[in-house]
Amino acid sequence: MRRYVLRRLLLMIPTFLGITLLTFVIAQLAPGDPFQLDLEVVGPGQAVIDLQRTSKGLDAPLPLQFGRWLSRVVRFDFGRSFIDQRPVTEKLGEAAPRTALVAGLALVLGFGLAVPLGVLLATRARRWWARVLSVLLVAAWSVPTFWIAVILLMLFAGPRYFDWFPVQGLAEGGFVLPVICLTWPTLVVATRQVRSALEDALAQDYVKAARARGIPERRVVWRHALRNSLLPVVTMLGLHLPHLVGGSVVIERIFGIPGMGLLAFDAIGTRDYPTVMGVATVMALVTMLSMLLVDLAYGFIDPRIRLERSA
Amino acid sequence: MSGAGYLSAGAHVPEGLPIWRPVKPKWPTRAFRANVRPNVRPLFLLVLVAASSCTCRPGTAVDAGPSADWRAGRVVEVGGAPKEGGALTVRLPLEPVGLTRLHDRFNEGTMTRITVGPIYETLARVRDGQLQPLLARSWSESDDHLSLSITLRSGVTFHDGQPLGSADVKATLDAVFEPKNATTAFRGNLETLERVETPDAQTVIIHWKRPYFLATWTLLGALPVLPAHGLVGDFDTLPLHRAPVGTGPFRFVKWEAGSSLTYARNDAYWGQTAHLAQVIFRFVKDDTAAIAAWERGEFDLMTRISPAAWRASESNPKLWAGYQRVFFAENTWVWLGFNQRKPLFADVRVRKALGLLFPMELVARAVDLGLEPRTTCPYFPDSKSCDPEVKPLPFDPPAAKKLLADAGWADRDADGVLDREGVKLSVAFLASAQSPKMAKLLPLYLDTLKQAGIDARIETVDVSGYMSRVRAHDFDAIALSWSTADAVQDNFQILHSSQAAEGANYVGYSNPQVDTLLTAIRAEFDLEKRNALERQVHRLVYDDQAYLFMGRRPTLDAFKRKVRGLKPSLGWYDLSAVWIAD
């Protein structure tokens, strides 16, 4: 087991290099550069742009620039933002906790609610309310998050209807509405996933066998069937985690949360390469770690996977 | 900033709420009328007429509605003795990148001007188009305008307690003229500076290479004086840019990245101290959220209301009661420009035809919601720099067709597109993806162009790519806006033919007569005479259709009725005069 984890960790190095190299090249391929946005009017403009490019090392060949960037990153130095000149680590340090709070809550809530809801829908599939709920889930799935955000904002923040939450920021309960918005799609997708996986599992022979042995239905569902149907859900959770950590530009903008999504969005728009690369690095690390965690979690959920690996 | 000014890729009309429209009365169907008994019909009609006259203006018929001043955004001044203390919360739609006007990248126009304004001071302030003493107690100029001697006010201290001296003025100018610093906006205006002398702590003597009115004006009226001891080290990463230390009536307290900026009153101010104890700028980017917070009463001063939200507020009684609206046409002109380096657009007849095909009234109504006054002038229209006799081109497709025919453009192969010598008449409009205004406006324009037989299309790129293309002159047509925060300006950089190669004359306009006038303007220190020259430039430039002039961007703000002393001006509001009533 330890050897497996070690090998996986070592494999992360080339993966990381690949991801960052790709981001680096793509960012540089986009037309324009950060200094084009110094929208001054006067004559010496181009000369100063060239000076600035030189002083930031942008005139060097791309492989050299990437090499320099890598050599700094291994020392945990992401450089300074081209735009406001602050260290990128400082900017990431401000943005990441905000996103982590909102995304973390949304993840816990989303999957926490999806499992019981999915079980309920799978085991009571024939009830009329279960059918209505299924239809509603499909409808909910097709509602865009930004629309929910605007509606929530209108209903629950501001003087028009219920003045319960602040319009902007996370303080004073301000995290509630954005968490609802981010939970929404997770909940809908995960519920459907749990339901279909559980429905499949409940049709298996071993469930029939368990029932035949007289094991109580609740135990059959929660212990035998659900555990086996969680594998695809865990895979989904692993893929979902980096998505949430990346932040949602729309939600962050509407609710005024300067998190990772907005940071990345603004940085890309202004060609702020150091910040773009900083965000990409964090995202790459989180993605790889969550994939590793998912693989490890498989072993805990399904003993067969554990056995195969140790063999 | 005078003269040079800022440039924005036209991204200033955000999407917002739907426009409120009066409900049309529904006429009864024929079947309904047939069933109404004859003796009831006249009465019914009467009621209907009365009702329909009501439904046209539901707001006005039911109650008084907002006053005319409120509708027009005219500020009604309320007198009274100023009250000390209190905090003013201001909504800003963007976070400034840094708190200095020297650095080009931080100096992105309005947000920086607004936030730096209460902190830093200039040597002189602009009042009613004149310079009045501020940090400088007095100044005198030699007759040949080649030297300027400035005496600083004594007893002025920076917010950290250090006294202001001539060394600070010199250090600020040194920072501007350090070649590796991104300070070109000021460097351009002050390019005629030869050297600076500081004979003693209170005296600064400036020597100019040649007389230039805007250099003197910029040095006295626009250049903020930064502390010499804060300008040590790498200019890009100076702590001063994040935590400014100035001499102004407010001092910096804290900056919470992404959310707010707090200033407090400078109690040690050399002049009349401010009334407000605190000013808090809150950065709320999203329009929907900003409007919700505005309706909730979270802002004492709501800035940058979108035109759609401005119109929507007219049906919200809470906002009539609680706020005053501010409508103020800035010194900005939004334009479409055609690349006159290309033979097609070098022909003034073609440019005029394109101007005659621009559906200005439709755009003003549908895109600008009647909120962008039309302009024909590259100067501040509310000053004497513009000739009121210049009339805007009408929307006149037949006249445009005739001009194009005169220029040799005709549909010879009957494919619906004009051609000349086998070349089709086509225009590609380069549009920035971040400009919702252009996204609405260009399709309207394209429609009329296509009907006139011009093959027009839109090419959308993002802002950074847009500016690269503009600087490389790789375009047919672009849309941008020029703006300055001062009525005194010099359009040499955007109109003179020498600036077409590398400068800001992106459209490549060239007229020797205009060149001569622009050069003469630079050395003319007499305002009256300069204005007369500027009016000539206005006439020539509009007649040449150097730019397709559109509207002037307005300031659309609102402030709580208990806020007093706010006066809109080209340089934003002077917060030191503001106070909050009970």
Interface residues (C-beta under 8 A of the other chain):
Chain A: A30 P31 G32 D33 P34 F35 Q36 L37 D38 L39 E40 V41 V42 G43 P44 G45 Q46 V48 L51 Q52 S55 R80 F82 I83 D84 Q85 R86 K91 E94 A95 V150 L153 M154 A157 G158 P159 R160 D163 V167 Q168 G169 R253 I254 F255 G256 I257 P258 L262 G269 T270 R271
Chain B: A4 G5 Y6 L7 S8 V97 G98 D104 R105 F106 N107 E108 P179 K180 A182 T184 A185 R187 G188 N189 E191 D236 T237 H241 R242 A257 G258 S259 R282 F283 V284 K285 D286 T288 A289 A292 A293 E295 R296 G297 E298 K318 Q434 V461 D462 V463 S464 G465 Y466 M467 S468 R469 R471 Q493 I494 Q499 E502 G503 A504
